[in-house]
Amino acid sequence: MALENLQPKEVFTFFEKLCSIPHGSYNVQKISDYLVSFAKERNLEVIQDKELNVIIKAPGSVGYEDKEPVILQGHMDMVAVKDDKANIDMKTEGLRVTTDGEYVWAEGTSLGGDDGIAVAYCLALLDSKTIPHPPLEVVITTNEETGMEGANAIDLSGLKGRKMINIDNEVEGQFITSCAGGARFYSYLPVKREAFKGIKLKVTIDGLKGGHSGEMIKCGRGNANVILARTLLEASDVSKFSIIDMHGGVADNAIPASAVADIVVAAEDASAFVKSLAGTLNDLKGELEIKDPDVMISVQNKKAEDAAAVDEIVSLPETEEMAITVEDSLKVVSLIAVMPDGVQAMSASVEGLVETSLNLGVLSTEENRVILEQSVRSSVETSKENLLRKLELISGGYGAETVINSRYPGWKYNPNSDLREHMVSVYKKMYGTEPRIEAIHAGLECGILSDKISGLDCISIGPDMDDIHSPKERLSVKSTANVWEFLKEVLK
């Protein structure tokens, strides 16, 4: 057990167990069944629905039996991403968690602290026979990271609690009291293929930081899918090529850190093609010098800025491939290039808060179409709908079919929150300072669940995590302990 010496031991024991079970979005059967088994082994009331959401109810501890129930809430799925060099199948293998005593991370992959730590906190509370608490109604949803499908489908009519602590925040001492709404937007661009003769090349964009498309979008990090399209579009000015395949990103709500295109470029244009890539890379290095300085464009595993790559590539033998036509290849990269991406508006009422944004999270290619998957967020509902309409118009102008799904509402600030007052009071007594009451641009399930439970009073908290939704994700050990002690005191 890699985490056996960490404190709080009860929390990290369950967290490591959860990490041993593959639980990327849409791959949650095993972890859902584990939660059901956990509850049954402790004779707790448990419900598992067709979406694999799990609700576990526990009576209050001695002296708390007649208190008002409190809902604890998190989600069981994670954004499962890995480094290109990581030799792991995240659909079937558990995470390789490790620690230096200060942080916890997974080797070569995301950690899933978002939101595995919430589930671990809940299991530790449910397992304890000594922690004082009121009756608990633990709600663990599925596929939050892909559009909050579990929260949308769950039936909460059997819950009695009207106060909910959501544990899906990544900043200790920050109480989230409202969040953005969102939707997922798909563009399906039809393409034709034909035989094209030339030099077959692989163009790769990597070295980017990636990260959560809600929390990190304001940082202006590079989007590998967008950069790939820009790179090829600029190369089309001096060369003729056909795309065989383009792909990048793993989830609509993760900024893609890498993207790849397999192409065939006319032999007589190969030198100009590679030189164009080097020029684009030079421009990007200047534009992203502070925000994403390690951006890299490579061709045939050679850095585009390496002059030797030109001589090596032009000497490659020609081949004939069934590829997207030259005309449709240009249409693909042009569509991506004209699509808005990143921050679209900042909030006028909350300083530093992004109001509206979008992220081209996933790019993929099928035989006869190219698919773009985007996450759209806004704290202003009309702005969200206007941006979705703009995407429809742009996509339609290029002949693409569009689909909008996974719409979810924003979560409005409650000026009369008894729960917030209580939690702030406890925090001040424990730490001698007030927590930060904030809104975030990321999506939380609080808005959806508030629509299902009339008068629901909720707050979102959590321990410090860095670079969630990326292989660089790490969880603070000390902060995990601090939030654990705070959560116990709030329930007491």
Beta strands, then each sheet from edge to edge (+ up, - down):
strand 1: 45-48
strand 2: 54-58
strand 3: 70-75
strand 4: 97-99
strand 5: 103-106
strand 6: 136-141
strand 7: 163-166
strand 8: 174-179
strand 9: 181-190
strand 10: 193-206
strand 11: 211-212
strand 12: 241-248
strand 13: 254-255
strand 14: 259-265
strand 15: 296-299
strand 16: 302-303
strand 17: 319-324
strand 18: 342-346
strand 19: 354-365
strand 20: 369-378
strand 21: 401-408
strand 22: 436-440
strand 23: 457-460
strand 24: 465-466
strand 25: 474-476
sheet 1: 1+ 2- 6+ 3+ 7+ 23+
sheet 2: 4+ 5- 25+ 24-
sheet 3: 8+ 22+
sheet 4: 18+ 19- 20+ 9- 21+
sheet 5: 12+ 14- 10+ 15- 16+
sheet 6: 12+ 14- 10+ 17-
sheet 7: 11+ 13-
end
